[in-house]
Amino acid sequence: MPTNERMGGAMRELAARGFVDRGMVKGWRLYKGSLTTSAGDLPVVFFIKDWNFINYPEIRVTGGLQKFPRLRPHLSKDGALCYFAPGTVVLDRYDPATAIAQCLEQAQSVLEKVLKDKAYLSGDVQNEFLVHWDREEPQPIRVYMGSSARGAQSASIGFLEQDSENLGIIADTLEDAAVLAKTLALGALRPGENRCWIFRSTHLPPVPVQFPRTVAQLFEWLREWDLKMYHEIQHFLGEKTAYGFRGLLMAIHSPVGWIGFSFNVDNAMKGATQPSEYKRRLHDHGKTFDIRRLSFTDISPDFVHSRNLNFRDLSSKRITLAGCGAIGSHLAAALIRLGAGSGGGLLRLVDYDILGPENLGRHYLGYDALAKPKADKLRSELLRQFPLASIEAVNASVVNCPSLLAADLIVDATGEEAVSEYLNETWLRSGRNVPVLYVWIKGNGECVQCLWTDKEELACFRCLKEVNPAVHRQDRFPILKRPPASKVLGCHSFTPYAVSAPMHATALAADIICDWLKGNPSPRFRTRKSENADLFIVENHNPLRLAGCPACLTS
């Protein structure tokens, strides 16, 4: 709570604006007053619960709502006003009087624009189109959009048994829809299958006075929206395919997201024998055929993996990840989130090892994976989170993986030089047809490094080692000032480092992969160090092929 002095300043600010304290209502301090607009004074209530202003005070218009258009941005049916988008303005908890003034003045400005500025009104309703679409009565059918097939003209849709036709899941197949329903803990789907027909428009949907409620109103609205799309839908309605099911469901992908509707075609089909007759009846009697709106929650790979990117994701690409240990396990999770395994692509996980208790402190997997093959268990965990991803587990070493090079990108996260050199040699002999990314941890986690190999004139993995026999296996670009500490348990020697090191390496690898997706993986040799590490300086750059490199000479 503010100090008494600051609280007093806040009370005086509200009183000066004509607001009267009405006491506490369900833990909220309530004030009544009005905001002046060109349409007159609008009575409002002002609620404050959070004097830290982490949450904005609530402002609700309690009278004069009839002065506003039926479809209005920022103002709900019960008068609740969204005047600041969450997180856009930080109110000063040490100056509550000014914070309150900011809220009231912004609310007044928003209300005035909604009342008088037609361009603002139309633009904001379009930006918030799905909000209005979803809350208009009657309530729309809720649908999860899980289809991953880009450019598909239709997809399967299943409805939950317990919700009749009030909750559906769209996927490429009904089996995929059932998997999504199980993963989301929504229950079982009803037996049988329906189709949802998919259309696309690059135009923003027009703002109607009222959303369409009949087929006739729908056709009129679609014509206004996008004439080309309207004709595509009309052509579809003239085909027999459209009438294979009791209900006709359509989804339109638009710049504001998915918009859909459905209607029962039984009445249109009675006594008719040809699709052209069905279509004519829809037009002749469209005023008598009611529609239901579809409200979509997009969980498709296209949305999930691309929403946070401004470049193409990894969907459709074949990725081989060698090593499912400390680095590889975290990196696999990152690759999936970048779209690996979706859109017809594949994520191949290669590792022969079993997960031991010594791995748990820095691995992505936990106790439930102990004594199990790392590749298998990592695949299971990723499929639990992303059930429609295409993931292959190869419980074998890199040497015994014949499909190793059958990829669009190979990532070596083994951190084992001997394995990396074998992969490097195999890649060189194959003709360098696919890029390879090597990523590893140096020392006790003081830094992480990666190398992207894709061009003959640039360094291969072995080019990072000196060729002078006097300095056997010395780094070409040395960075450690002293040898790393190691530990020995029984017959096993290992290099200790915290879980932050493989996560650091994962971030480095993910960044260079993102740069590759943008079109340029330079600089191909990268180093990132911990803040307190005492290291030599190694610049990020594109290292050239090393003269005398034994790997390059034998390739």
N, C-alpha and C positions, 0 to 999 in steps of 0.2 A: 504494500500500500504506500502511496505517496506520504510525505511528511504532512503535518497539519497545515503548514504554510502553503505547500504546493496543492494540497487538496482544496484549500480555501480559494486559491487562484482558479482552480478548475470549476468550482461552484459559482464563482463570480462570472466566469466566462459564459457558463450556461444561462445564468440568470440574465446577463446582459443581452442574450439572444432570445429571451422570452421563454426559456424552458423552466418548468416547475418540477421539483423533486417529488416523486410519488412513492418513494420508499423502495423496499426490496421486494422483488417478485421472483421466486424460485432461484434465489442466489444472485440475481441480477439487480443492479441499481437502475431504476427506471425514471426517465424524465420525459415529460410531455411538453410539446411545443409545436412550432410550425416552421416550414421553409417557404420563402417567398419565391414565386415563379411568375412568368407572364400570364399563366392561367389562374393566378390568385394564390393565396396562402394555402399550403397543403399541410393538414395536421399530421404530425409524425410522433412516434415514440423513439426514444434514444436509450439503448440499453448498454450498460457497462458492467462487465463481470471481471475482466482482466485488466487491472491497472498497470500491468507490465507492458500492455499493448502488443503482446505476442499475437493475440487475436484481436482483430479490429472490433470496435464497438458496433453493435447491430443497430441499424436504422430501418424502421418500418413505417411506410405510409399508411395511415389509418383512415383516410378519407379522400375523396376526389379521384379514385382510381378510374372512374368512368371518363375522365378527361383524357386518358391515355389510350393509344391504339390497342387493339386486341392482342396483336403480336408486338411485344415491346421488349427491348433488351434490358438486362440488368434488374428488371423489376418483376418479381414473382406474382402469382395470382393473389397471394395473401398480402402483398405490399412490401415484402422484404426486398431491400435494395442492396445490390452489389455495387458499391461505389469505388472501392479499390480492389484490383485483382490481388489475390493473396501473395504477399511477399514483395509487391512492387514499391511500397512506401514503408519506410521504417519510422514509426512514431516514437518520439522522445519520451521515455518513461520518466525522465527528470523534469519534464516540462509538460504536465498533463493538460494545462490550459491551452497551450498552442496545439497539442495533439488533437484535442477535441475540436478546436476551431478548424483545423485541417480537414477533419472528417465531415463536419457540417457543411463547409464551403464546397468540398468535392461532391457531396451528395446533392447539394443545390444545383451545381453545375451539370451533373449527370441528368437530373430530372428535367432541367430546362432543355437540354439537347434532345432528350426523348420526346418532349412535348413539341418542339418547334423545328428541329433540324432534320429534314427528311432524308438528306444524304447520310447523316450520322445514323439515323434510325434504320434505314435500309441496310447499310453496311454492317452495322453491329448485329442486326437480326441474322444476316447471312453468316457472320462469323460465329454466332451462337446458334446456328440453325438447328443443330441436333438437340440442343437443350430444349428448344421450343417443340421440336418434333416429338421428343420423348415425353414431355409432360402434358401435352394436349390430350383432352378426353375425346373418346374413350382411350384407356391405356393401351399402348401398343403391345404386340407380342415381343417378348425379349428373345434375342437370338445371339448366340456366340458364333462369330465368323472365324472359322479355323481353316478355310480352304487355302492351300498353298500353291495351286496350279495357276501360274501367271497366264492371263489371257483366256482362261477357261470360260466357256459359254454357260456352263451349269455346274452344280455341285449337289451332293447328297445332303439332305436335311432330315434329322431325326428329332422327335419330340420326346420329352421326358414322360415316363409313365404317370408319375404322381401329379404333373402339372398340365395334363391334357395337351392343349396346343398353346400354352402360355409361355413355354420356354423351349427353345429349339437349339440345336447345334448343327452348324453347316461345316462339312469337311469334304475332302475329295472323294471319300468313300464312306459308306455307312459304318464300316468297321473302324475307320479313323474317328468318326463322330462318337462311337461308343468308347474308344480309348480316351478321348478328350473328356467325355462325361465322367468316366471313372477317375481320371487324374484330377479333375476339378471337384470330385466328391459330390456330384450332382445326382447320382442315381442311375438307374437303367433307362435305356431308350425303349419306346414302344416298338413292338414287332412291325415289320413293314418298312417301306421306303417311300420317300417323296423326293422331288427335285426342286431346287431353287434356281431360277434362270437369271443369269448375270448379264448386266449391261453396264456401259461405262460412258461418262460424260466429263469433258474438261470444263464445262460451264458451271458456274455457281447456280444453285437452285434459286428460282425466283421466290420472293416473299409474298405469299398469298394473303388475302384478308382472313381466310380461314383455310386450314389444311383440308385437302380433299377427303370426302367421306363416302363418295359413290364412284363407280367406274366412270360415269360421265364427267364428274368433276376431275377425276384423276387424268383422263385423257386430255382435258382442256389444259390442265396444269403442265403435263408433260410436253404438250405442243409449245407452250410458252417457254418452257425451260430450254429444250434443245430439240429443234425440229428434226435433225438427223437421227438422234436417238429415238425420238417419237416414231419415226418411220420404221426404224429397226424393230421396235416393239410391235408395231402394227403388222409388219411382215411376219414376225414370229407368231402373232395371234392367228394368222392365216394358215399356220402349219399344224399338222396333226399332232406333232410332238407336244404342243402346248397343253393338250387336253388329256394327257395320259393319266392324270391323277385327279382326285376329288377337288383338291384345292390348287390354285395357281399362285405360286409365290415368285416374286421378282426382287432382285437386289440390284441397286445402281451404285457403282463406285464413282464418287464425285470429289471435287477438291475439298469439301468439308467432311468427307468420310462416307460411310455406307448409309444409304437410304433405301428402305424397302417397303413393300406392301403385299398383301395377299387378298384374294377373294375366292369365294366358292363358285365353281363353274357348273354345278349340277343343273341349275335352272336354265342356263344357256344351252345345255346339251340336250334337254328333253325334246324329243321328237325330231332333233336335227341329226343329219347323217354325215355332213361334210364340215371341215374346219371353217370354210368360208361362211357357212350358216351360223356357226357358233360366234364367229367374229361379228357378223352383221347383227346378231341378237345383242351382243355386248354394246354395240353402238346404238341400236334402236331402243333398247330398254335399260341403258346404262344407269339411268336415274334410280332404278329399282334394285340395283346390285350394290350392296354395301361392301366396303373394303376395310381391311385392318392394316394399320401401319406396323412396320417391323422396326424395332429398336435394337441396333447392333452394338455388341461389344467386340471389337476387333482383336482376336488373339491369333491371327494368321502369322506365319513366319515373315511375310512381307512387312507387316506392321511391327512385329516384336523386334526383329533384327535391324530394321532400317530406320525406325522412328528417330533414333538419337544420332543418326549419321547424315552427313551431307555428301556422301559418296556411295557407290554401289557396295553391297555387303558380299559375304562369301558364298551366298546361295548359288547353287548350280556347279560349284567348284569341287573337285576331288582333292582332299587334303590327306596326306599321310603324316601322322605324328609318331615319330620314333621316340620311345621312352615315355613311360607313364609314372615316373617317379615324382620327386619333389617339384621340379619345374614342369614336367609334362602334364601332371594331374591338374595343376592350376591353369596351365595354358590350354588344355582341352576344354575346360569350362569357359575360358575366354573365347575360344574359337567358335564354340556352339553359339555363344551370345552374339558373335559377329556374323552368324548365318551359316556356319559350316554344317553340312548334313541336311540342308533344306533345298527346296527348289530343284530336286533331281540331283543334288550334289551328294557327297559322301565324306564322312570323317572316319579315317582308318586309324585305329590305335594299335601300335605294335610294341609289345613288351613281353618278355618271357618270364619275368620275375613274379614272386609271391609277396604280398604285403606283410611285412613283419612289424612287431611292436616298436622297433627302432625307427620305423618310417613315420609313425603317426604324428610326431611333433612338428613335422613340416610338410605333410601330405594333405591333399584335398579330401581324401577319404578318411573314415573313422573306424571305430572298433568293429562295426558290423562287417567290415571287409577284411579283417585279419585272417591270415592263412589262406587267402583266396588270390587267384591271379589278378594282378593289378589291372590289366587291360579289360578283363571281363567285368570286374566290379566297377571300374570307372565307366564303362559303357552302360551298365545297369543304372548307375546313379544319374548319369546325364539323361538317360531315357526316362527316368522317373520325373525329372524336371521338364524335359522337352520331349514328350512321348512320340511325336511325329518325325523326329530327326532320324536320318539314315546314318547309323553308326556301325562300324565293323570292328570287332576285336580280334586281333591276331596274337595268340599266346605263343609267340616264338621270338627268337632273336632277329635282329636286322638281317643277319647272314642267311637265315632260313625263311625269309619273307619274299616269295617270288613276285608278289604284287607291289613291292616297295616303290618302284618308279612309275607305277600306273597312277599318276596324279597330276594335278595342275600346280601343286606346291608340296614340297617335302620339308618337314620341320624336324630337325634333330635336337631333341631336348634331353638326350641321354646324359650329357655332361661327361661322357667317357671318351677320352681322346682316341683310343684304339678303335672304338666303334665309329667315331666320327671320321677317322681316316679311311676305314673300310667303305663307309658310305661315300666319302669324297672320291675314292678310287673308282667305285662302281658308277658314280655319276659322270666322272670324266670319261670313262670308257663308253658310256651310253651316248655320248655326243652332246651333253649339256642341254637336253631338250626341255628340261623342267627346272625352275629355280629351286635352290635348296637354302634354307635358313638354319644356321647353327646358333644355338644360344647356350650359355654356360655361366657358372658362378666362379669368380676368382677368389682365391684365398679363403678366409673365414667369413665370406659375405661382404668384404669391403667394397666390392664392385661387381657388376655383371657386364657381360659383353655379348655381342652377337655379330655374325657375319652373314651377309646375303650374297650368294654366288649365282651368277646368271650370265656372265659375259667372259669370252675367252681371254680378252686382254687384261681382265681384272683377276685379283688373287683368288685362288682356291683355298680350301681349308688348310692344306699343308703349307701354303705360302706364308702362313702366319708364324712359321718356325724357321729359324736360321738354318742355313745349309752348311755352315762351317763345322766340321767334326770336333773342333776344339771347344765348341760351346754347344754340346749335344743337347738338342731339343730346347734350346733357349728361345724365348719369345722374340719375335722380330720387333714387336712393339712392347717392350717390357713395361709393366705397370706396378708390380708388387716390389716393395723395397726390402721385404724379408719373407722367408718361407712361411707358409701358413702353419698354424698349430694343428696337430692331429691327435687323435685318441685311439687307443688300442683296447679292444674288449675281446679276450680270447684270441682267436686267430684272425679277427676282423679289425682292420684299421679304417678309420673314417675321418673326414674333415667336418668338424662341428660348425654349424651356422644356424641362425634363427630362421623361422618361417618367413620373415620379411625378405630374405634373400631370394628364394624362388618366386615370391610374389613380385619382387622388383624385376627379376628376369622376365617374368610373364608380361609385365607392363612394357618392358623394352621390346620384346618380341611382337607383342600386339601392335605397338606403335609402328614398327617397320612394315608389318603386314598391312596396316591401314594405309601407309604411304604407297605401298605397292598397288593397293586397290585404287588409290587416287592417280596412279600412273607413273610414280617415280620412287623407288625404294632407297634412293640416296639420302644421306651417306650410308654406304653398305656395311661399313665396319663401325660399330657404335659401342661406346663405353658409358656406363653410368655408375657413379660412385656414391657411397654413403657419405653423409656430411662430415663425419669426424674421422674419415679414413685418411691415413698418411700414405699417399701413393705418388708415383711419377705421373706426369701429365701425358695423356694420350689423346690426341685430337680425333674427333670423328671425321672420317674421310672415306674415299673409295680407293683402297690399296691396289696397286698394280701387281701384275703377275711377278713373282720373284724369280730372277735368273737362277737357274740351277735347281729349281724345285723338283725333287724326284718324282712327285706325283704328276706334275705337268709334263715332265720329260717322257714318262712312260704311257701317257694317255694317247 
